[in-house]
Amino acid sequence: EAFDRADRLNPSLVFWADVRPTKDGTLVAFRERDLTYTTDGKGWIGYTPDSEVEKLDAGFKFKDENGNHPFRGKG
């Protein structure tokens, strides 16, 4: 969602993404090592298998300017 939104705002926008490996070695765009910062999970992404990463709610803790959670429950 974040990449699509950035593209809609400005297609020539340059941005970076932190990429981290899961326990299984799959590279994923994920800012923090600790899952508790943004998801409904716990622990470090590097110790979490792909099957568990896929179940996480990546927008769980994101709040908009009104304090709402517009991405919660969307995977």
Backbone as a chain_set.jsonl record, in Angstrom:
{"seq": "EAFDRADRLNPSLVFWADVRPTKDGTLVAFRERDLTYTTDGKGWIGYTPDSEVEKLDAGFKFKDENGNHPFRGKG", "coords": {"N": [[0.819, -1.194, 0.0], [1.918, 1.259, 0.804], [3.885, 1.743, -1.154], [2.326, 1.933, -3.477], [0.768, 4.175, -2.827], [2.719, 6.196, -2.658], [3.545, 6.236, -5.323], [1.209, 7.158, -6.557], [1.1, 9.733, -5.517], [3.392, 10.97, -6.562], [4.831, 9.965, -9.37], [7.527, 10.109, -10.067], [8.848, 10.169, -7.736], [11.436, 9.514, -5.458], [12.296, 7.027, -3.229], [13.332, 5.091, -0.374], [13.592, 1.71, 0.804], [13.837, -0.329, 3.63], [15.266, -3.48, 3.667], [14.918, -6.705, 4.83], [15.937, -9.993, 5.877], [13.874, -12.876, 6.39], [13.487, -15.605, 8.742], [13.614, -17.759, 7.056], [15.128, -16.782, 5.025], [13.973, -15.217, 3.075], [13.72, -12.119, 1.457], [12.263, -9.164, 2.638], [10.46, -6.075, 2.5], [10.839, -4.112, 5.15], [10.855, -2.013, 7.841], [11.748, -2.012, 10.637], [13.594, -4.228, 12.812], [12.316, -5.43, 14.893], [9.219, -6.846, 15.301], [7.158, -5.817, 16.852], [6.999, -3.055, 16.598], [5.454, -2.203, 14.383], [3.591, -4.163, 13.684], [1.153, -6.723, 14.58], [2.582, -8.691, 15.689], [5.285, -10.369, 17.526], [8.735, -10.32, 18.467], [11.775, -10.697, 16.47], [12.073, -10.055, 12.986], [13.982, -11.5, 11.612], [14.095, -13.9, 12.943], [11.738, -15.072, 12.436], [9.695, -17.32, 10.715], [8.709, -17.51, 7.222], [6.015, -18.378, 6.973], [4.823, -17.402, 9.281], [5.315, -14.644, 9.088], [3.731, -13.986, 6.923], [1.207, -14.018, 8.05], [1.049, -11.774, 9.618], [-0.257, -8.573, 10.604], [0.536, -5.955, 8.936], [-0.115, -3.249, 8.996], [-1.009, -2.723, 11.496], [-0.329, -0.993, 13.713], [-0.162, 1.529, 12.613], [-1.16, 4.909, 12.588], [-3.385, 7.427, 11.449], [-3.609, 11.023, 10.911], [-5.778, 11.611, 12.505], [-5.778, 9.785, 14.486], [-6.824, 7.346, 13.849], [-6.844, 3.909, 12.704], [-6.295, 3.174, 9.738], [-5.251, 1.094, 8.161], [-5.33, -1.202, 9.578], [-6.048, -4.62, 9.946], [-5.869, -5.281, 7.295], [-3.904, -6.905, 6.384]], "CA": [[0.0, 0.0, 0.0], [2.777, 2.451, 0.886], [4.531, 1.965, -2.455], [1.283, 2.395, -4.4], [0.39, 5.532, -2.448], [3.815, 7.078, -3.063], [3.495, 6.341, -6.779], [0.072, 8.02, -6.898], [1.445, 11.101, -5.149], [4.391, 11.49, -7.494], [5.454, 8.815, -10.014], [8.978, 10.241, -10.158], [9.333, 10.235, -6.372], [12.47, 8.549, -5.096], [12.248, 6.673, -1.819], [14.045, 3.856, -0.098], [12.93, 0.743, 1.672], [14.73, -1.233, 4.344], [15.0, -4.867, 3.293], [15.438, -7.618, 5.858], [15.626, -11.405, 5.633], [13.118, -13.644, 7.382], [14.217, -16.793, 9.204], [13.785, -18.64, 5.9], [15.995, -16.135, 4.056], [13.214, -14.409, 2.124], [13.888, -10.694, 1.691], [11.006, -8.429, 2.71], [10.566, -4.649, 2.819], [10.399, -3.995, 6.536], [11.727, -0.997, 8.44], [12.326, -2.376, 11.934], [13.86, -5.657, 13.051], [11.364, -5.887, 15.899], [7.862, -6.867, 14.752], [6.2, -5.112, 17.701], [6.909, -1.635, 16.253], [4.429, -1.889, 13.387], [2.643, -5.251, 13.44], [0.529, -7.37, 15.729], [3.464, -9.791, 16.055], [6.336, -10.155, 18.516], [10.022, -10.895, 18.107], [12.504, -10.104, 15.352], [11.706, -10.628, 11.697], [15.018, -12.457, 11.226], [13.845, -15.169, 13.624], [10.351, -15.441, 12.152], [9.564, -17.997, 9.425], [7.815, -16.909, 6.229], [4.613, -18.724, 7.234], [4.332, -16.511, 10.34], [5.367, -13.274, 8.565], [2.565, -13.817, 6.042], [-0.002, -13.858, 8.871], [1.11, -10.524, 10.376], [-0.996, -7.393, 10.169], [1.607, -4.972, 8.772], [-0.61, -1.905, 9.276], [-1.698, -2.79, 12.793], [-0.08, 0.138, 14.61], [-0.143, 2.807, 11.904], [-2.277, 5.817, 12.875], [-3.436, 8.622, 10.612], [-3.58, 12.273, 11.669], [-6.919, 11.644, 13.422], [-5.627, 8.716, 15.464], [-7.488, 6.127, 13.376], [-5.986, 2.854, 12.159], [-6.918, 2.879, 8.446], [-4.707, -0.1, 7.516], [-5.469, -2.346, 10.462], [-6.901, -5.698, 9.456], [-5.75, -5.423, 5.845], [-2.772, -7.767, 6.041]], "C": [[0.86, 1.255, 0.0], [3.432, 2.763, -0.45], [3.52, 2.49, -3.472], [0.888, 3.84, -4.103], [1.47, 6.535, -2.865], [3.81, 7.286, -4.577], [2.348, 7.242, -7.223], [0.374, 9.487, -6.584], [2.401, 11.739, -6.151], [5.128, 10.312, -8.114], [6.974, 8.908, -10.122], [9.627, 10.38, -8.775], [10.381, 9.152, -6.124], [12.361, 8.285, -3.603], [13.012, 5.383, -1.615], [13.199, 2.96, 0.788], [14.004, -0.095, 2.353], [14.311, -2.651, 3.993], [15.675, -5.772, 4.309], [15.083, -9.062, 5.504], [14.766, -11.981, 6.759], [13.988, -14.815, 7.841], [14.526, -17.725, 8.036], [14.659, -18.017, 4.81], [15.278, -15.316, 2.995], [13.407, -12.941, 2.465], [12.535, -9.992, 1.63], [11.299, -6.962, 3.012], [9.973, -4.456, 4.207], [11.358, -3.078, 7.268], [12.453, -1.47, 9.697], [12.62, -3.87, 12.008], [12.795, -6.256, 13.961], [9.937, -5.745, 15.368], [6.872, -6.05, 15.568], [6.051, -3.635, 17.345], [5.746, -1.322, 15.314], [3.347, -2.949, 13.229], [1.976, -5.721, 14.728], [1.36, -8.558, 16.209], [4.468, -9.399, 17.123], [7.609, -10.834, 18.034], [10.65, -10.173, 16.918], [12.138, -10.815, 14.055], [12.717, -11.681, 11.249], [14.881, -13.819, 11.88], [12.453, -15.712, 13.334], [10.257, -16.107, 10.781], [8.539, -17.311, 8.518], [6.341, -17.159, 6.542], [4.009, -17.84, 8.316], [4.325, -15.05, 9.88], [4.135, -13.002, 7.713], [1.271, -13.591, 6.816], [-0.054, -12.51, 9.597], [0.248, -9.438, 9.756], [0.008, -6.239, 10.129], [1.161, -3.545, 9.067], [-1.243, -1.775, 10.64], [-1.527, -1.532, 13.644], [-0.048, 1.493, 13.919], [-1.38, 3.623, 12.257], [-2.216, 6.998, 11.911], [-3.485, 9.855, 11.512], [-4.741, 12.411, 12.664], [-6.858, 10.566, 14.499], [-6.321, 7.428, 15.093], [-6.454, 5.151, 12.819], [-6.535, 2.412, 10.8], [-6.414, 1.609, 7.76], [-4.817, -1.34, 8.376], [-6.427, -3.366, 9.878], [-6.828, -5.924, 7.956], [-4.539, -6.253, 5.428], [-1.435, -7.113, 6.2]], "O": [[0.568, 2.209, -0.721], [3.523, 3.928, -0.838], [3.832, 3.396, -4.244], [0.696, 4.635, -5.022], [1.152, 7.61, -3.372], [4.047, 8.397, -5.053], [2.503, 8.012, -8.171], [-0.055, 10.379, -7.315], [2.237, 12.897, -6.535], [5.973, 9.708, -7.454], [7.643, 7.883, -10.256], [10.818, 10.674, -8.669], [10.211, 8.007, -6.542], [12.336, 9.221, -2.804], [13.305, 4.666, -2.572], [12.237, 3.391, 1.422], [14.968, -0.517, 1.715], [13.124, -2.977, 4.021], [16.86, -5.617, 4.608], [14.042, -9.318, 4.897], [14.917, -11.615, 7.924], [15.11, -14.981, 7.362], [15.559, -18.394, 8.019], [14.907, -18.649, 3.783], [15.924, -14.773, 2.099], [13.276, -12.55, 3.625], [11.759, -10.195, 0.696], [12.271, -6.646, 3.697], [8.77, -4.615, 4.415], [12.559, -3.345, 7.308], [13.672, -1.328, 9.79], [11.967, -4.674, 11.343], [12.421, -7.421, 13.826], [9.504, -4.644, 15.026], [5.845, -5.628, 15.038], [5.07, -3.011, 17.748], [5.118, -0.272, 15.445], [2.282, -2.656, 12.687], [2.21, -5.182, 15.809], [0.9, -9.343, 17.039], [4.505, -8.253, 17.571], [7.559, -11.807, 17.282], [10.124, -9.173, 16.429], [11.921, -12.026, 14.036], [12.351, -12.648, 10.58], [15.484, -14.79, 11.425], [12.038, -16.708, 13.927], [10.691, -15.528, 9.786], [7.63, -16.627, 8.986], [5.513, -16.26, 6.396], [2.813, -17.554, 8.281], [3.423, -14.296, 10.246], [3.561, -11.915, 7.773], [0.326, -13.02, 6.272], [-1.098, -12.145, 10.137], [0.052, -9.394, 8.541], [0.297, -5.622, 11.154], [2.005, -2.7, 9.366], [-1.947, -0.801, 10.906], [-2.496, -1.057, 14.236], [0.085, 2.515, 14.591], [-2.501, 3.115, 12.233], [-1.139, 7.504, 11.597], [-3.41, 9.739, 12.735], [-4.683, 13.246, 13.568], [-7.766, 10.444, 15.321], [-6.408, 6.51, 15.908], [-5.328, 5.535, 12.503], [-7.182, 1.369, 10.719], [-7.083, 1.095, 6.864], [-4.432, -2.426, 7.943], [-7.494, -3.012, 9.376], [-7.631, -6.674, 7.401], [-4.191, -6.296, 4.248], [-0.407, -7.739, 5.942]]}, "num_chains": 1, "name": "protein.A"}
